[in-house]
Structures are given as structure tokens and as C-alpha cells.
Amino acid sequence: MQQLAQIYLIAINVITFFLYGIDKMKAQRSKWRIPEAVLLGLAVIGGTIGALFGMRVWNHKTKHKLFKYGLPLILLIQILLFYLISST
């Protein structure tokens, strides 16, 4: 079960990272964009690290307060939940 969770977290973070890059590329070309709700939703379901790296590597969404402060908050909540679940 733990190995499955690790595979999931790696996969969702890699996907999230690349979707941030794709969205940045589409923004530069004035193409259809990935909705912000999708980008944030990916973070909520475990892709927060990928989202944070995507913001930095692609320099994307770095000025949006919802992403700048929301993603670290999501990560903090995830860490607290992991701690609470693993300590029981």
C-alpha cells in the first residue's frame, strides 16, 4: 500500500509540474489555457511539490497571490494531515 502511495505521489507531481509548463507555453502563445481551478486541484490531490517546482522552473503564476500563498498553505495542510494520520 505504501509503495502504491509513493508511485501515486510521484506521478501526480510529475504531471502537475508538466501541466504548469504547458499552461505557461499556452499563455505565451495566447492559446486555450488550463483553468486555474485544475492547477490548484492537482495540488490539493497531492501535486503540491510539482506545482511549486512548476511555478519556479517555468516562472508561471508567481505573481498570483492565490498560487503564491495558497500552494504553500496547501502543502502545510498536507504535511499536518500526513503527520496526524501517521502518528495514529
Jmol script that loads the backbone (N, CA, C; Angstrom):
load data "model"
ATOM      1  N   MET A   1       0.829  -1.196   0.000  1.00  0.00           N
ATOM      2  CA  MET A   1       0.000   0.000   0.000  1.00  0.00           C
ATOM      3  C   MET A   1       0.873   1.259   0.000  1.00  0.00           C
ATOM      4  N   GLN A   2       1.934   1.237   0.796  1.00  0.00           N
ATOM      5  CA  GLN A   2       2.825   2.387   0.877  1.00  0.00           C
ATOM      6  C   GLN A   2       3.527   2.627  -0.470  1.00  0.00           C
ATOM      7  N   GLN A   3       3.902   1.558  -1.132  1.00  0.00           N
ATOM      8  CA  GLN A   3       4.564   1.684  -2.433  1.00  0.00           C
ATOM      9  C   GLN A   3       3.600   2.284  -3.463  1.00  0.00           C
ATOM     10  N   LEU A   4       2.346   1.893  -3.412  1.00  0.00           N
ATOM     11  CA  LEU A   4       1.337   2.440  -4.312  1.00  0.00           C
ATOM     12  C   LEU A   4       1.157   3.945  -4.069  1.00  0.00           C
ATOM     13  N   ALA A   5       1.149   4.341  -2.800  1.00  0.00           N
ATOM     14  CA  ALA A   5       1.030   5.756  -2.458  1.00  0.00           C
ATOM     15  C   ALA A   5       2.230   6.544  -2.974  1.00  0.00           C
ATOM     16  N   GLN A   6       3.413   5.981  -2.877  1.00  0.00           N
ATOM     17  CA  GLN A   6       4.614   6.650  -3.379  1.00  0.00           C
ATOM     18  C   GLN A   6       4.568   6.817  -4.893  1.00  0.00           C
ATOM     19  N   ILE A   7       4.145   5.779  -5.589  1.00  0.00           N
ATOM     20  CA  ILE A   7       4.020   5.846  -7.049  1.00  0.00           C
ATOM     21  C   ILE A   7       3.005   6.922  -7.436  1.00  0.00           C
ATOM     22  N   TYR A   8       1.879   6.952  -6.714  1.00  0.00           N
ATOM     23  CA  TYR A   8       0.852   7.960  -6.981  1.00  0.00           C
ATOM     24  C   TYR A   8       1.410   9.368  -6.802  1.00  0.00           C
ATOM     25  N   LEU A   9       2.093   9.613  -5.683  1.00  0.00           N
ATOM     26  CA  LEU A   9       2.617  10.949  -5.411  1.00  0.00           C
ATOM     27  C   LEU A   9       3.661  11.375  -6.441  1.00  0.00           C
ATOM     28  N   ILE A  10       4.504  10.460  -6.843  1.00  0.00           N
ATOM     29  CA  ILE A  10       5.491  10.789  -7.878  1.00  0.00           C
ATOM     30  C   ILE A  10       4.774  11.131  -9.178  1.00  0.00           C
ATOM     31  N   ALA A  11       3.813  10.313  -9.568  1.00  0.00           N
ATOM     32  CA  ALA A  11       3.096  10.522 -10.830  1.00  0.00           C
ATOM     33  C   ALA A  11       2.322  11.840 -10.829  1.00  0.00           C
ATOM     34  N   ILE A  12       1.577  12.128  -9.766  1.00  0.00           N
ATOM     35  CA  ILE A  12       0.763  13.344  -9.734  1.00  0.00           C
ATOM     36  C   ILE A  12       1.644  14.590  -9.716  1.00  0.00           C
ATOM     37  N   ASN A  13       2.809  14.508  -9.086  1.00  0.00           N
ATOM     38  CA  ASN A  13       3.708  15.658  -9.065  1.00  0.00           C
ATOM     39  C   ASN A  13       4.389  15.877 -10.412  1.00  0.00           C
ATOM     40  N   VAL A  14       4.757  14.821 -11.088  1.00  0.00           N
ATOM     41  CA  VAL A  14       5.345  14.956 -12.434  1.00  0.00           C
ATOM     42  C   VAL A  14       4.304  15.524 -13.398  1.00  0.00           C
ATOM     43  N   ILE A  15       3.089  15.006 -13.344  1.00  0.00           N
ATOM     44  CA  ILE A  15       2.014  15.504 -14.201  1.00  0.00           C
ATOM     45  C   ILE A  15       1.743  16.981 -13.925  1.00  0.00           C
ATOM     46  N   THR A  16       1.646  17.339 -12.655  1.00  0.00           N
ATOM     47  CA  THR A  16       1.381  18.725 -12.274  1.00  0.00           C
ATOM     48  C   THR A  16       2.493  19.642 -12.754  1.00  0.00           C
ATOM     49  N   PHE A  17       3.725  19.239 -12.553  1.00  0.00           N
ATOM     50  CA  PHE A  17       4.872  20.034 -12.998  1.00  0.00           C
ATOM     51  C   PHE A  17       4.772  20.333 -14.495  1.00  0.00           C
ATOM     52  N   PHE A  18       4.530  19.299 -15.298  1.00  0.00           N
ATOM     53  CA  PHE A  18       4.482  19.499 -16.743  1.00  0.00           C
ATOM     54  C   PHE A  18       3.242  20.277 -17.182  1.00  0.00           C
ATOM     55  N   LEU A  19       2.128  20.139 -16.475  1.00  0.00           N
ATOM     56  CA  LEU A  19       0.948  20.923 -16.824  1.00  0.00           C
ATOM     57  C   LEU A  19       1.170  22.412 -16.565  1.00  0.00           C
ATOM     58  N   TYR A  20       1.940  22.747 -15.551  1.00  0.00           N
ATOM     59  CA  TYR A  20       2.295  24.157 -15.331  1.00  0.00           C
ATOM     60  C   TYR A  20       3.123  24.669 -16.509  1.00  0.00           C
ATOM     61  N   GLY A  21       4.033  23.854 -16.996  1.00  0.00           N
ATOM     62  CA  GLY A  21       4.837  24.236 -18.161  1.00  0.00           C
ATOM     63  C   GLY A  21       3.995  24.371 -19.414  1.00  0.00           C
ATOM     64  N   ILE A  22       3.067  23.455 -19.618  1.00  0.00           N
ATOM     65  CA  ILE A  22       2.182  23.520 -20.783  1.00  0.00           C
ATOM     66  C   ILE A  22       1.316  24.774 -20.715  1.00  0.00           C
ATOM     67  N   ASP A  23       0.797  25.075 -19.524  1.00  0.00           N
ATOM     68  CA  ASP A  23      -0.036  26.263 -19.373  1.00  0.00           C
ATOM     69  C   ASP A  23       0.773  27.531 -19.643  1.00  0.00           C
ATOM     70  N   LYS A  24       2.008  27.555 -19.207  1.00  0.00           N
ATOM     71  CA  LYS A  24       2.876  28.718 -19.469  1.00  0.00           C
ATOM     72  C   LYS A  24       3.094  28.883 -20.970  1.00  0.00           C
ATOM     73  N   MET A  25       3.367  27.785 -21.660  1.00  0.00           N
ATOM     74  CA  MET A  25       3.580  27.832 -23.101  1.00  0.00           C
ATOM     75  C   MET A  25       2.322  28.329 -23.813  1.00  0.00           C
ATOM     76  N   LYS A  26       1.168  27.848 -23.388  1.00  0.00           N
ATOM     77  CA  LYS A  26      -0.085  28.275 -23.991  1.00  0.00           C
ATOM     78  C   LYS A  26      -0.352  29.749 -23.703  1.00  0.00           C
ATOM     79  N   ALA A  27       0.014  30.219 -22.528  1.00  0.00           N
ATOM     80  CA  ALA A  27      -0.170  31.631 -22.190  1.00  0.00           C
ATOM     81  C   ALA A  27       0.679  32.513 -23.106  1.00  0.00           C
ATOM     82  N   GLN A  28       1.901  32.097 -23.364  1.00  0.00           N
ATOM     83  CA  GLN A  28       2.793  32.877 -24.217  1.00  0.00           C
ATOM     84  C   GLN A  28       2.294  32.936 -25.655  1.00  0.00           C
ATOM     85  N   ARG A  29       1.548  31.921 -26.066  1.00  0.00           N
ATOM     86  CA  ARG A  29       1.061  31.846 -27.449  1.00  0.00           C
ATOM     87  C   ARG A  29      -0.406  32.239 -27.571  1.00  0.00           C
ATOM     88  N   SER A  30      -0.978  32.765 -26.481  1.00  0.00           N
ATOM     89  CA  SER A  30      -2.394  33.184 -26.457  1.00  0.00           C
ATOM     90  C   SER A  30      -3.332  32.067 -26.904  1.00  0.00           C
ATOM     91  N   LYS A  31      -3.076  30.886 -26.415  1.00  0.00           N
ATOM     92  CA  LYS A  31      -3.899  29.711 -26.735  1.00  0.00           C
ATOM     93  C   LYS A  31      -4.835  29.398 -25.562  1.00  0.00           C
ATOM     94  N   TRP A  32      -5.663  28.367 -25.759  1.00  0.00           N
ATOM     95  CA  TRP A  32      -6.550  27.903 -24.698  1.00  0.00           C
ATOM     96  C   TRP A  32      -5.713  27.518 -23.484  1.00  0.00           C
ATOM     97  N   ARG A  33      -6.156  27.921 -22.297  1.00  0.00           N
ATOM     98  CA  ARG A  33      -5.390  27.717 -21.071  1.00  0.00           C
ATOM     99  C   ARG A  33      -6.009  26.640 -20.196  1.00  0.00           C
ATOM    100  N   ILE A  34      -5.187  26.095 -19.342  1.00  0.00           N
ATOM    101  CA  ILE A  34      -5.655  25.158 -18.322  1.00  0.00           C
ATOM    102  C   ILE A  34      -6.274  26.002 -17.211  1.00  0.00           C
ATOM    103  N   PRO A  35      -7.518  25.720 -16.820  1.00  0.00           N
ATOM    104  CA  PRO A  35      -8.159  26.527 -15.774  1.00  0.00           C
ATOM    105  C   PRO A  35      -7.361  26.518 -14.461  1.00  0.00           C
ATOM    106  N   GLU A  36      -7.353  27.660 -13.785  1.00  0.00           N
ATOM    107  CA  GLU A  36      -6.648  27.757 -12.508  1.00  0.00           C
ATOM    108  C   GLU A  36      -7.185  26.756 -11.499  1.00  0.00           C
ATOM    109  N   ALA A  37      -8.478  26.484 -11.543  1.00  0.00           N
ATOM    110  CA  ALA A  37      -9.071  25.505 -10.622  1.00  0.00           C
ATOM    111  C   ALA A  37      -8.451  24.125 -10.820  1.00  0.00           C
ATOM    112  N   VAL A  38      -8.123  23.778 -12.064  1.00  0.00           N
ATOM    113  CA  VAL A  38      -7.487  22.489 -12.341  1.00  0.00           C
ATOM    114  C   VAL A  38      -6.073  22.477 -11.774  1.00  0.00           C
ATOM    115  N   LEU A  39      -5.332  23.564 -12.001  1.00  0.00           N
ATOM    116  CA  LEU A  39      -3.957  23.636 -11.492  1.00  0.00           C
ATOM    117  C   LEU A  39      -3.934  23.559  -9.965  1.00  0.00           C
ATOM    118  N   LEU A  40      -4.841  24.261  -9.316  1.00  0.00           N
ATOM    119  CA  LEU A  40      -4.913  24.198  -7.851  1.00  0.00           C
ATOM    120  C   LEU A  40      -5.437  22.845  -7.381  1.00  0.00           C
ATOM    121  N   GLY A  41      -6.389  22.293  -8.111  1.00  0.00           N
ATOM    122  CA  GLY A  41      -6.944  20.984  -7.761  1.00  0.00           C
ATOM    123  C   GLY A  41      -5.890  19.894  -7.787  1.00  0.00           C
ATOM    124  N   LEU A  42      -4.989  19.967  -8.757  1.00  0.00           N
ATOM    125  CA  LEU A  42      -3.895  18.988  -8.815  1.00  0.00           C
ATOM    126  C   LEU A  42      -3.019  19.075  -7.570  1.00  0.00           C
ATOM    127  N   ALA A  43      -2.816  20.296  -7.081  1.00  0.00           N
ATOM    128  CA  ALA A  43      -2.039  20.459  -5.850  1.00  0.00           C
ATOM    129  C   ALA A  43      -2.777  19.838  -4.661  1.00  0.00           C
ATOM    130  N   VAL A  44      -4.058  20.069  -4.596  1.00  0.00           N
ATOM    131  CA  VAL A  44      -4.860  19.556  -3.477  1.00  0.00           C
ATOM    132  C   VAL A  44      -4.832  18.032  -3.427  1.00  0.00           C
ATOM    133  N   ILE A  45      -4.826  17.382  -4.600  1.00  0.00           N
ATOM    134  CA  ILE A  45      -4.847  15.916  -4.600  1.00  0.00           C
ATOM    135  C   ILE A  45      -3.449  15.304  -4.533  1.00  0.00           C
ATOM    136  N   GLY A  46      -2.450  16.126  -4.188  1.00  0.00           N
ATOM    137  CA  GLY A  46      -1.114  15.588  -3.932  1.00  0.00           C
ATOM    138  C   GLY A  46       0.003  16.139  -4.791  1.00  0.00           C
ATOM    139  N   GLY A  47      -0.301  17.019  -5.734  1.00  0.00           N
ATOM    140  CA  GLY A  47       0.722  17.535  -6.635  1.00  0.00           C
ATOM    141  C   GLY A  47       1.331  18.860  -6.220  1.00  0.00           C
ATOM    142  N   THR A  48       1.319  19.156  -4.947  1.00  0.00           N
ATOM    143  CA  THR A  48       1.796  20.459  -4.479  1.00  0.00           C
ATOM    144  C   THR A  48       3.275  20.688  -4.780  1.00  0.00           C
ATOM    145  N   ILE A  49       4.102  19.702  -4.567  1.00  0.00           N
ATOM    146  CA  ILE A  49       5.539  19.854  -4.839  1.00  0.00           C
ATOM    147  C   ILE A  49       5.762  20.116  -6.329  1.00  0.00           C
ATOM    148  N   GLY A  50       5.075  19.376  -7.175  1.00  0.00           N
ATOM    149  CA  GLY A  50       5.171  19.585  -8.618  1.00  0.00           C
ATOM    150  C   GLY A  50       4.699  20.973  -9.015  1.00  0.00           C
ATOM    151  N   ALA A  51       3.641  21.451  -8.360  1.00  0.00           N
ATOM    152  CA  ALA A  51       3.125  22.791  -8.640  1.00  0.00           C
ATOM    153  C   ALA A  51       4.134  23.864  -8.231  1.00  0.00           C
ATOM    154  N   LEU A  52       4.721  23.707  -7.057  1.00  0.00           N
ATOM    155  CA  LEU A  52       5.711  24.692  -6.594  1.00  0.00           C
ATOM    156  C   LEU A  52       6.946  24.699  -7.489  1.00  0.00           C
ATOM    157  N   PHE A  53       7.416  23.524  -7.873  1.00  0.00           N
ATOM    158  CA  PHE A  53       8.556  23.462  -8.798  1.00  0.00           C
ATOM    159  C   PHE A  53       8.175  24.040 -10.160  1.00  0.00           C
ATOM    160  N   GLY A  54       6.956  23.737 -10.611  1.00  0.00           N
ATOM    161  CA  GLY A  54       6.487  24.276 -11.882  1.00  0.00           C
ATOM    162  C   GLY A  54       6.430  25.791 -11.872  1.00  0.00           C
ATOM    163  N   MET A  55       5.988  26.355 -10.754  1.00  0.00           N
ATOM    164  CA  MET A  55       5.969  27.817 -10.634  1.00  0.00           C
ATOM    165  C   MET A  55       7.367  28.390 -10.782  1.00  0.00           C
ATOM    166  N   ARG A  56       8.327  27.757 -10.153  1.00  0.00           N
ATOM    167  CA  ARG A  56       9.696  28.279 -10.160  1.00  0.00           C
ATOM    168  C   ARG A  56      10.413  28.025 -11.491  1.00  0.00           C
ATOM    169  N   VAL A  57      10.338  26.816 -11.974  1.00  0.00           N
ATOM    170  CA  VAL A  57      11.058  26.463 -13.204  1.00  0.00           C
ATOM    171  C   VAL A  57      10.487  27.208 -14.406  1.00  0.00           C
ATOM    172  N   TRP A  58       9.151  27.218 -14.521  1.00  0.00           N
ATOM    173  CA  TRP A  58       8.511  27.840 -15.676  1.00  0.00           C
ATOM    174  C   TRP A  58       8.223  29.320 -15.434  1.00  0.00           C
ATOM    175  N   ASN A  59       8.502  29.815 -14.220  1.00  0.00           N
ATOM    176  CA  ASN A  59       8.185  31.196 -13.837  1.00  0.00           C
ATOM    177  C   ASN A  59       6.716  31.489 -14.169  1.00  0.00           C
ATOM    178  N   HIS A  60       5.850  30.635 -13.664  1.00  0.00           N
ATOM    179  CA  HIS A  60       4.429  30.692 -14.012  1.00  0.00           C
ATOM    180  C   HIS A  60       3.581  30.827 -12.752  1.00  0.00           C
ATOM    181  N   LYS A  61       2.665  31.754 -12.783  1.00  0.00           N
ATOM    182  CA  LYS A  61       1.728  32.020 -11.686  1.00  0.00           C
ATOM    183  C   LYS A  61       2.441  32.550 -10.444  1.00  0.00           C
ATOM    184  N   THR A  62       3.626  33.072 -10.591  1.00  0.00           N
ATOM    185  CA  THR A  62       4.399  33.519  -9.433  1.00  0.00           C
ATOM    186  C   THR A  62       3.882  34.826  -8.843  1.00  0.00           C
ATOM    187  N   LYS A  63       3.124  35.590  -9.606  1.00  0.00           N
ATOM    188  CA  LYS A  63       2.592  36.860  -9.106  1.00  0.00           C
ATOM    189  C   LYS A  63       1.147  36.753  -8.644  1.00  0.00           C
ATOM    190  N   HIS A  64       0.539  35.608  -8.868  1.00  0.00           N
ATOM    191  CA  HIS A  64      -0.841  35.388  -8.430  1.00  0.00           C
ATOM    192  C   HIS A  64      -0.835  35.025  -6.953  1.00  0.00           C
ATOM    193  N   LYS A  65      -1.467  35.859  -6.131  1.00  0.00           N
ATOM    194  CA  LYS A  65      -1.462  35.621  -4.682  1.00  0.00           C
ATOM    195  C   LYS A  65      -2.080  34.272  -4.319  1.00  0.00           C
ATOM    196  N   LEU A  66      -3.098  33.868  -5.072  1.00  0.00           N
ATOM    197  CA  LEU A  66      -3.739  32.585  -4.781  1.00  0.00           C
ATOM    198  C   LEU A  66      -2.743  31.436  -4.895  1.00  0.00           C
ATOM    199  N   PHE A  67      -1.841  31.510  -5.840  1.00  0.00           N
ATOM    200  CA  PHE A  67      -0.823  30.472  -6.026  1.00  0.00           C
ATOM    201  C   PHE A  67       0.376  30.712  -5.114  1.00  0.00           C
ATOM    202  N   LYS A  68       0.807  31.956  -5.029  1.00  0.00           N
ATOM    203  CA  LYS A  68       1.998  32.304  -4.239  1.00  0.00           C
ATOM    204  C   LYS A  68       1.834  31.927  -2.770  1.00  0.00           C
ATOM    205  N   TYR A  69       0.639  32.169  -2.236  1.00  0.00           N
ATOM    206  CA  TYR A  69       0.393  31.860  -0.824  1.00  0.00           C
ATOM    207  C   TYR A  69      -0.454  30.604  -0.630  1.00  0.00           C
ATOM    208  N   GLY A  70      -1.284  30.289  -1.612  1.00  0.00           N
ATOM    209  CA  GLY A  70      -2.171  29.141  -1.498  1.00  0.00           C
ATOM    210  C   GLY A  70      -1.445  27.807  -1.563  1.00  0.00           C
ATOM    211  N   LEU A  71      -0.482  27.698  -2.479  1.00  0.00           N
ATOM    212  CA  LEU A  71       0.239  26.423  -2.603  1.00  0.00           C
ATOM    213  C   LEU A  71       1.047  26.084  -1.343  1.00  0.00           C
ATOM    214  N   PRO A  72       1.800  27.024  -0.774  1.00  0.00           N
ATOM    215  CA  PRO A  72       2.480  26.686   0.490  1.00  0.00           C
ATOM    216  C   PRO A  72       1.497  26.322   1.610  1.00  0.00           C
ATOM    217  N   LEU A  73       0.335  26.973   1.629  1.00  0.00           N
ATOM    218  CA  LEU A  73      -0.680  26.643   2.628  1.00  0.00           C
ATOM    219  C   LEU A  73      -1.212  25.229   2.414  1.00  0.00           C
ATOM    220  N   ILE A  74      -1.474  24.875   1.156  1.00  0.00           N
ATOM    221  CA  ILE A  74      -1.926  23.515   0.849  1.00  0.00           C
ATOM    222  C   ILE A  74      -0.876  22.506   1.293  1.00  0.00           C
ATOM    223  N   LEU A  75       0.393  22.791   1.012  1.00  0.00           N
ATOM    224  CA  LEU A  75       1.471  21.883   1.407  1.00  0.00           C
ATOM    225  C   LEU A  75       1.538  21.741   2.923  1.00  0.00           C
ATOM    226  N   LEU A  76       1.402  22.830   3.643  1.00  0.00           N
ATOM    227  CA  LEU A  76       1.421  22.784   5.104  1.00  0.00           C
ATOM    228  C   LEU A  76       0.283  21.913   5.633  1.00  0.00           C
ATOM    229  N   ILE A  77      -0.905  22.084   5.078  1.00  0.00           N
ATOM    230  CA  ILE A  77      -2.051  21.274   5.495  1.00  0.00           C
ATOM    231  C   ILE A  77      -1.797  19.793   5.192  1.00  0.00           C
ATOM    232  N   GLN A  78      -1.227  19.510   4.021  1.00  0.00           N
ATOM    233  CA  GLN A  78      -0.931  18.120   3.664  1.00  0.00           C
ATOM    234  C   GLN A  78       0.095  17.512   4.618  1.00  0.00           C
ATOM    235  N   ILE A  79       1.110  18.274   4.980  1.00  0.00           N
ATOM    236  CA  ILE A  79       2.119  17.778   5.918  1.00  0.00           C
ATOM    237  C   ILE A  79       1.484  17.501   7.281  1.00  0.00           C
ATOM    238  N   LEU A  80       0.630  18.418   7.745  1.00  0.00           N
ATOM    239  CA  LEU A  80      -0.046  18.217   9.030  1.00  0.00           C
ATOM    240  C   LEU A  80      -0.951  16.992   8.995  1.00  0.00           C
ATOM    241  N   LEU A  81      -1.698  16.832   7.905  1.00  0.00           N
ATOM    242  CA  LEU A  81      -2.565  15.647   7.776  1.00  0.00           C
ATOM    243  C   LEU A  81      -1.745  14.367   7.756  1.00  0.00           C
ATOM    244  N   PHE A  82      -0.639  14.370   7.025  1.00  0.00           N
ATOM    245  CA  PHE A  82       0.232  13.193   6.979  1.00  0.00           C
ATOM    246  C   PHE A  82       0.751  12.867   8.365  1.00  0.00           C
ATOM    247  N   TYR A  83       1.161  13.889   9.119  1.00  0.00           N
ATOM    248  CA  TYR A  83       1.669  13.692  10.468  1.00  0.00           C
ATOM    249  C   TYR A  83       0.574  13.115  11.372  1.00  0.00           C
ATOM    250  N   LEU A  84      -0.620  13.672  11.286  1.00  0.00           N
ATOM    251  CA  LEU A  84      -1.712  13.188  12.127  1.00  0.00           C
ATOM    252  C   LEU A  84      -2.099  11.754  11.791  1.00  0.00           C
ATOM    253  N   ILE A  85      -2.140  11.444  10.506  1.00  0.00           N
ATOM    254  CA  ILE A  85      -2.503  10.081  10.087  1.00  0.00           C
ATOM    255  C   ILE A  85      -1.424   9.082  10.469  1.00  0.00           C
ATOM    256  N   SER A  86      -0.163   9.458  10.282  1.00  0.00           N
ATOM    257  CA  SER A  86       0.926   8.508  10.542  1.00  0.00           C
ATOM    258  C   SER A  86       1.200   8.344  12.038  1.00  0.00           C
ATOM    259  N   SER A  87       0.753   9.275  12.851  1.00  0.00           N
ATOM    260  CA  SER A  87       1.016   9.163  14.298  1.00  0.00           C
ATOM    261  C   SER A  87      -0.065   8.365  15.032  1.00  0.00           C
ATOM    262  N   THR A  88      -1.110   7.964  14.323  1.00  0.00           N
ATOM    263  CA  THR A  88      -2.167   7.197  14.998  1.00  0.00           C
ATOM    264  C   THR A  88      -1.975   5.715  14.835  1.00  0.00           C
TER     265      THR A  88
END
end "model"
wireframe off; spacefill off
backbone 0.3
color backbone group
